[in-house]
């Protein structure tokens, strides 16, 4: 079974949706890779929960990237499933 991460936007309704820009690589920004290596860029709205595959990029973002920033400020929660 593949390890996954569930991310929930717990911010107030006044908070805009969050774009998790450092999760994976994007062809449009010089991160071109084959179709099998595409990233998991996600936009998450208030009170929404998304599930991502726990790739090295996602884990790095949880540890010291965009996801960590929003977890530290209380807008996101992360649960490994």
C-alpha positions as CSV (number, residue, x, y, z in Angstrom):
1,X,0.0,0.0,0.0
2,X,1.2,3.5,-0.9
3,X,1.7,5.9,2.1
4,X,-0.6,9.0,1.7
5,X,-1.0,12.2,3.6
6,X,-4.4,13.9,4.3
7,X,-4.2,17.7,4.5
8,X,-7.1,19.7,6.0
9,X,-7.5,23.4,5.6
10,X,-8.6,24.5,9.1
11,X,-8.3,28.2,8.7
12,X,-11.2,30.6,9.2
13,X,-13.6,31.2,6.4
14,X,-12.0,34.6,5.8
15,X,-8.8,32.8,4.8
16,X,-8.4,32.4,1.0
17,X,-7.6,29.0,-0.6
18,X,-4.0,27.9,-0.4
19,X,-1.9,26.9,-3.3
20,X,0.7,24.3,-2.2
21,X,3.3,25.5,-4.7
22,X,6.3,23.5,-3.6
23,X,4.6,20.0,-3.7
24,X,6.2,18.4,-6.8
25,X,7.6,19.9,-9.9
26,X,5.8,21.8,-12.7
27,X,6.7,21.8,-16.4
28,X,5.7,25.5,-16.8
29,X,8.4,26.7,-14.3
30,X,11.4,24.9,-15.6
31,X,10.8,21.6,-13.7
32,X,10.1,19.7,-16.9
33,X,10.0,15.9,-16.4
34,X,8.3,13.0,-18.1
35,X,4.6,12.5,-17.5
36,X,5.4,9.9,-14.9
37,X,7.3,12.4,-12.8
38,X,4.7,15.2,-12.7
39,X,4.1,16.9,-9.3
40,X,0.9,17.1,-7.2
41,X,0.3,20.8,-7.2
42,X,-2.9,21.4,-5.2
43,X,-5.2,24.3,-4.4
44,X,-7.0,23.8,-1.1
45,X,-10.1,25.8,0.0
46,X,-11.2,26.5,3.6
47,X,-12.7,23.5,5.3
48,X,-11.5,21.2,2.5
49,X,-9.5,18.0,2.9
50,X,-7.2,16.7,0.2
51,X,-5.1,13.5,0.0
52,X,-1.6,13.4,-1.5
53,X,0.8,10.6,-2.1
54,X,3.6,10.9,0.4
55,X,6.4,11.5,-2.1
56,X,9.7,13.0,-1.1
57,X,8.5,16.4,-2.3
58,X,5.4,16.3,-0.1
59,X,7.4,15.1,2.9
60,X,10.0,17.9,2.3
61,X,7.2,20.4,2.2
62,X,5.7,19.1,5.5
63,X,9.2,19.2,7.1
64,X,10.3,22.7,5.9
65,X,8.3,24.0,3.0
66,X,4.9,25.5,2.2
67,X,2.8,22.9,4.1
68,X,5.0,23.4,7.3
69,X,4.5,27.2,7.0
70,X,0.7,26.8,7.0
71,X,0.7,24.1,9.7
72,X,2.8,26.4,12.0
73,X,0.3,29.2,11.5
74,X,-2.7,26.9,12.2
75,X,-4.3,26.9,8.7
76,X,-3.5,23.3,7.9
77,X,-3.4,20.0,9.7
78,X,-1.5,16.9,8.3
79,X,-2.5,13.3,9.0
80,X,-0.6,10.3,7.6
81,X,-3.0,7.6,6.4
